[in-house]
């Protein structure tokens, strides 16, 4: 599974429009929680919920190890960027299991199915087989169009974990940089150029210079006094 080429295909098609949506082995609902957003805009109740979910564990040690292996198979480290683990994807998937509980049964059932397939094929749990055997098993379920009928449950499971992995990875700075995404970044504007102001006989008053045009303050959240004046 070549990361660069296959992800371009996925992101231009089903994954781009279906992250966390139609997984094929869970609920059909397309609305997902917004509890992963951190920082500005979080209500006290949302912050408390995040703290509660982060204090709980869903995956067993073996399940978390399997999730980590699978995430890194889907998005491995390469010369351009880090792996899914470098982007914190296993922790993201752990969080999603608790934030969106309807993922729990298809995820846990899929991991169990994969572990049983590994034991049946290689007489060892999935976590204990070498990497080349990981790829051998995943190739049976990674390609829906060529998977055999007995692999269809595994196909649905892999769709779920692939979508979660891509969602987790491409919503981080590592993922943004990997895609070359540069949107949603504020411009650094330091006012009208001095030569233009001088040409028209204009200048900024000191208050505007102190309050509005400091580059170091442009990421701060604006505040106003009771009269609506910018503080």
Secondary structure, 3 states (H helix, E strand, C coil): CCHHHHHHHHHCCHHHHHCCCCCCCCCCCCCCCCCCCCCCCCCHHHHHHHHHHHCCCCCCHHHHHHHHHHHHHHCCCCCCCCCCCCCCHHHHHHHHHHHCCCHHHHHHHHHHHHHHHHHHHHCCCHHHCCHHHHHHHHCCCCCCCCCCHHHHHHHHHHHHHHHHHHHHHCCCHHHHHHHCCCCCCCCCCCCCCHHHHHHCCCCCCHHHHHHCCCHHHCCCCCCECCCCCEC
